Amino acid sequence: RVGCLGRGRRRIRAAGPLLEELNEVALVDHHAHGIVDAPATLDAFRGLFSESPDPRQWPHVATGLTYLRAIPVLAELLACEATEEAVFERRRTSDPDEYAATLLRATRSEWLLIDEGYPPPGRGAGWERMGRLAGCAVAPVLRIETLGDEGIALGLELDELRELVRTRVAAARGSGYVALKTIAAYRSGLDVTPPDHRAAAEALAARAPRVAAKPLVDLLLLDALEANAAEPLPVQVHCGFGDPDLMLPRADPGHLKPLIERFATTAFVLLHCYPYVREAGWLAHAYANVFFDLSLTIPHVSRPAEMVRQALELAPTSKLLYASDAARAPELYPLAAKWWR
């Protein structure tokens, strides 16, 4: 319908139903990951819809509410029978790029920001390929802990490792990165402690294969935030649930309060957040430099509308961003987009 505001004034289209309008809005998926090759078995396919790496868990995925809801959605996009066997068969027998492009482009995204840290390089599609598959603009996100892991692999001493992190972060914007990302929640928790150089040096001397000891994780994160502070890129922070590599209570975004206040000109973007959605909403309500999303929460949690309600109990709508956090499986991209809308 077209409503007329009077002679001589321009005609303005009347708004339709809300969902109809939202379906026309192109998405900025500000945090996602590369996809991997087709799984060999139906159970491995199910595993792509779970945060569990344990194959014994994957048969149980078939009884999950979100998985059961996902099958008919995917079947409609793929023009096949609405059974998991038919969807898996379509995945297994299709050209990988054509299959991925069908699902990625169904999201109607105009921007895709890809965290390069996962899947590891060589095991998934890189950010440039993801942009081609999605048919949209794309840019990379730099993961801070990956820089530390690279330095450990090079055998660097502590001062050299810190300089590597600071230099790479300071040059990130000029290198084409549009954001930083930290998985400190996975490695040691979001309750970042004051610098302890001796403890960090001792942790590095143990030559663990990755940055994992808390004194080292926290020191490198602070180095990165300081190096970023002059002309800060947004800093994306994993919060809340994920795979069993983390301790969930340590991933509560409420722990970030001291960093948010110390780096007050840096935009912190809290990712995922479940089950700490209200805590993230409070931070976005109280601090001008805090934003958050419900990526990973949607599509995995079976009541997405309830998560949006919790998010907006305190937070302004302008602080709640969209992202899918889709990883490995192209199927997660359209599910996140549909259920978010």
C-alpha positions in Angstrom: 0.0 0.0 0.0 1.1 3.6 -0.6 -0.1 6.3 1.7 -0.4 9.9 0.5 0.6 12.6 2.9 -1.0 15.3 0.9 -0.7 17.2 -2.4 2.9 18.1 -3.2 4.4 15.7 -0.6 6.2 12.5 -1.5 4.4 9.2 -1.2 5.6 6.9 1.6 5.0 3.2 1.5 3.1 2.0 4.6 5.0 -0.5 6.6 3.9 -4.1 6.3 3.9 -6.8 9.0 7.1 -6.7 11.1 8.5 -10.0 10.0 7.9 -9.1 6.4 9.8 -5.9 6.9 12.7 -7.6 8.8 13.0 -10.1 6.0 13.9 -7.3 3.6 16.6 -5.9 5.9 20.1 -7.0 4.8 22.2 -8.4 7.7 25.6 -7.4 8.9 26.9 -10.7 10.3 29.7 -9.2 12.4 31.0 -12.5 13.8 31.2 -15.8 11.9 33.7 -18.5 10.9 34.7 -20.6 7.9 33.1 -23.8 6.9 34.6 -27.2 6.5 34.2 -30.2 4.1 31.1 -32.3 4.1 31.0 -34.8 7.0 31.3 -38.5 6.1 28.5 -39.9 8.3 25.1 -38.8 9.5 26.3 -38.8 13.0 29.2 -36.5 12.0 26.6 -34.2 10.3 24.6 -34.1 13.5 27.8 -33.2 15.4 28.1 -30.0 13.3 24.9 -28.8 15.2 26.5 -29.3 18.6 29.2 -27.7 20.7 30.3 -31.2 21.8 33.3 -32.7 20.1 32.5 -36.2 21.6 31.1 -38.6 18.9 29.1 -40.4 21.6 27.1 -37.2 22.0 26.2 -36.8 18.4 23.4 -39.4 18.2 21.6 -37.4 20.9 21.7 -34.3 18.8 18.9 -35.8 16.7 16.5 -35.4 19.6 17.3 -31.7 20.2 14.5 -29.2 19.7 16.6 -26.9 17.5 17.8 -29.7 15.3 14.3 -31.0 14.8 13.2 -27.5 13.9 16.2 -27.1 11.6 15.5 -30.0 9.3 12.3 -28.7 7.6 13.9 -25.2 7.3 16.9 -26.7 5.5 14.8 -29.0 3.4 12.8 -26.1 2.1 16.0 -24.2 1.1 17.4 -27.4 -0.5 14.2 -28.5 -2.2 14.3 -32.0 -0.7 12.2 -34.2 1.6 12.0 -32.9 5.2 14.0 -35.7 6.8 17.5 -35.5 8.2 18.5 -38.4 5.9 17.4 -36.4 2.8 19.1 -33.2 4.0 22.4 -35.1 4.7 22.2 -36.8 1.4 21.8 -33.5 -0.4 24.8 -32.2 1.5 26.9 -35.3 0.7 26.2 -35.4 -3.0 26.1 -31.7 -3.9 28.9 -29.6 -5.2 30.4 -28.2 -2.0 30.6 -24.6 -3.2 27.1 -24.6 -4.8 25.6 -26.1 -1.7 27.4 -23.6 0.6 26.5 -20.6 -1.6 22.8 -21.6 -1.6 22.7 -21.6 2.2 24.9 -18.6 2.8 23.1 -16.4 0.2 19.7 -17.3 1.8 20.7 -15.2 4.8 20.6 -12.0 2.7 23.7 -10.7 4.3 25.5 -7.6 3.0 28.6 -7.9 5.3 30.3 -10.9 6.7 33.1 -10.6 9.3 35.2 -13.7 9.7 37.2 -14.7 12.8 40.3 -16.3 11.3 41.2 -18.2 14.4 38.7 -21.0 13.9 38.7 -23.4 12.2 42.5 -23.4 12.2 44.2 -22.3 8.9 44.0 -25.0 6.3 41.0 -26.8 7.9 38.3 -24.4 6.8 37.4 -21.8 4.2 39.3 -18.6 4.6 37.6 -15.2 4.9 38.0 -14.3 1.2 36.4 -17.5 0.0 33.6 -17.1 2.5 32.8 -13.7 0.9 32.7 -15.2 -2.5 30.4 -18.0 -1.4 28.1 -15.6 0.5 28.1 -13.1 -2.4 28.7 -10.1 -0.1 31.3 -7.8 1.3 33.7 -9.6 3.7 36.5 -8.7 6.1 38.7 -10.5 8.7 38.8 -10.4 12.5 42.1 -10.9 14.2 42.2 -13.3 17.2 44.6 -12.1 19.9 45.4 -15.5 21.4 46.3 -16.9 17.9 49.1 -14.3 17.8 50.4 -15.7 21.1 50.2 -19.2 19.9 52.2 -18.3 16.8 54.9 -16.7 19.0 55.1 -19.9 21.1 55.5 -22.0 18.0 58.4 -19.7 17.0 60.1 -20.3 20.4 60.0 -16.6 21.4 60.9 -15.4 24.8 58.5 -13.3 26.8 59.6 -9.9 25.7 59.7 -11.0 22.1 56.3 -12.6 22.4 54.8 -9.4 23.9 56.3 -7.3 21.2 54.9 -9.6 18.5 51.4 -9.2 19.9 51.7 -5.4 20.3 53.1 -4.9 16.9 50.6 -7.1 15.1 47.6 -5.5 16.9 48.9 -2.0 16.3 49.1 -2.8 12.6 45.8 -4.6 12.4 43.7 -1.8 11.0 46.3 -1.1 8.3 46.4 -4.8 7.5 42.7 -4.9 6.7 41.3 -6.2 10.0 38.1 -4.6 11.2 38.0 -6.0 14.7 40.0 -7.9 17.3 38.7 -11.0 19.1 39.7 -12.6 22.4 39.0 -16.1 23.6 40.4 -15.4 27.1 37.1 -17.0 28.4 38.3 -20.3 27.0 41.9 -20.1 28.0 41.7 -18.8 31.6 38.5 -16.8 32.2 37.3 -13.2 31.9 38.4 -12.2 35.4 41.6 -10.6 34.0 44.3 -10.2 36.7 47.0 -7.4 37.0 50.2 -8.1 35.1 52.5 -10.6 36.7 55.6 -10.7 34.5 57.4 -13.3 36.6 54.5 -15.7 36.5 54.0 -15.1 32.8 57.7 -15.9 32.1 57.5 -19.1 34.2 54.4 -20.1 32.2 56.1 -19.5 28.9 59.2 -21.4 30.1 57.0 -24.5 30.6 56.6 -24.5 26.7 52.9 -25.4 26.6 51.7 -25.7 23.0 49.5 -22.7 23.3 48.8 -19.6 25.4 46.8 -21.1 28.3 48.3 -20.2 31.7 46.3 -17.4 33.2 49.3 -15.0 33.9 50.3 -15.3 30.2 46.8 -15.0 28.8 46.0 -12.0 30.8 49.3 -10.2 30.2 49.1 -10.6 26.4 45.4 -9.5 26.4 46.3 -6.3 28.3 49.2 -5.8 25.9 46.8 -6.1 23.0 44.3 -3.7 24.5 46.9 -1.1 25.2 48.4 -1.4 21.6 44.8 -1.0 20.2 43.9 1.9 22.4 45.3 4.7 20.2 42.9 4.2 17.3 40.8 1.3 18.7 39.2 -1.4 16.7 36.2 -3.0 18.3 37.2 -5.9 20.6 34.9 -8.9 20.3 34.9 -11.0 23.5 33.7 -14.6 23.7 31.2 -14.8 26.6 29.1 -17.6 27.9 28.8 -21.1 26.5 30.8 -22.9 24.0 32.5 -26.2 23.7 33.9 -28.1 26.8 37.3 -26.3 26.5 35.9 -23.6 28.8 34.8 -23.3 32.4 31.4 -21.7 32.0 31.4 -19.6 35.3 34.6 -17.9 34.2 32.9 -16.8 30.9 30.4 -14.5 32.7 30.8 -11.0 31.0 30.3 -9.3 34.4 34.0 -10.1 35.0 34.9 -7.6 32.3 33.8 -4.5 34.2 37.4 -3.4 35.1 38.6 -3.6 31.5 35.5 -1.9 30.1 36.2 1.0 32.5 39.9 1.1 31.9 39.6 1.1 28.1 36.7 3.4 27.9 37.3 4.5 24.3 37.4 0.9 23.1 34.1 -0.6 21.9 33.7 -4.0 23.5 31.3 -6.4 21.8 30.2 -9.3 23.9 29.6 -12.4 21.9 27.1 -15.2 22.5 26.4 -14.5 26.1 24.1 -17.4 27.0 23.2 -18.1 29.9 24.5 -14.6 30.9 22.2 -12.7 28.5 20.9 -10.4 31.3 24.4 -9.7 32.5 25.5 -8.7 29.0 22.3 -6.5 28.7 23.2 -4.7 32.0 26.7 -3.9 30.7 25.3 -2.6 27.5 22.8 -0.6 29.5 25.4 0.9 31.8 28.4 1.5 29.5 28.5 3.5 26.3 31.4 1.4 25.0 29.6 -2.0 25.3 27.6 -3.7 22.6 26.5 -7.4 22.5 24.9 -10.0 20.4 23.1 -13.4 20.7 25.2 -15.2 18.2 25.6 -18.9 18.9 22.7 -18.5 21.4 20.7 -18.2 18.2 20.4 -20.8 16.5 21.4 -23.2 19.3 19.0 -22.3 22.1 15.5 -23.6 21.5 13.7 -20.3 22.7 15.3 -17.6 20.6 12.5 -15.1 21.3 13.0 -15.4 25.0 16.7 -14.6 24.6 15.8 -11.5 22.7 13.4 -10.5 25.5 16.1 -11.0 28.1 18.6 -9.0 26.1 16.3 -6.1 25.8 15.1 -6.0 29.4 17.7 -3.4 30.1 19.8 -2.8 26.9 18.8 -0.3 24.3 17.9 -1.9 20.9 20.8 0.1 19.4 23.2 -1.9 21.5 22.0 -5.4 20.3 23.8 -6.5 17.2 23.4 -9.4 14.8 25.8 -12.2 14.3 25.5 -15.9 13.6 28.8 -17.3 14.9 28.2 -20.0 12.3 31.2 -22.3 12.2 32.1 -25.3 10.1 28.5 -25.9 8.9 27.0 -23.7 6.2 23.6 -24.9 7.5 24.0 -22.7 10.6 24.1 -19.5 8.6 20.5 -19.5 7.4 19.2 -21.0 10.6 20.7 -18.1 12.6 19.4 -15.5 10.2 15.9 -16.9 10.0 15.5 -17.4 13.8 17.1 -14.0 14.6 14.6 -12.2 12.3 
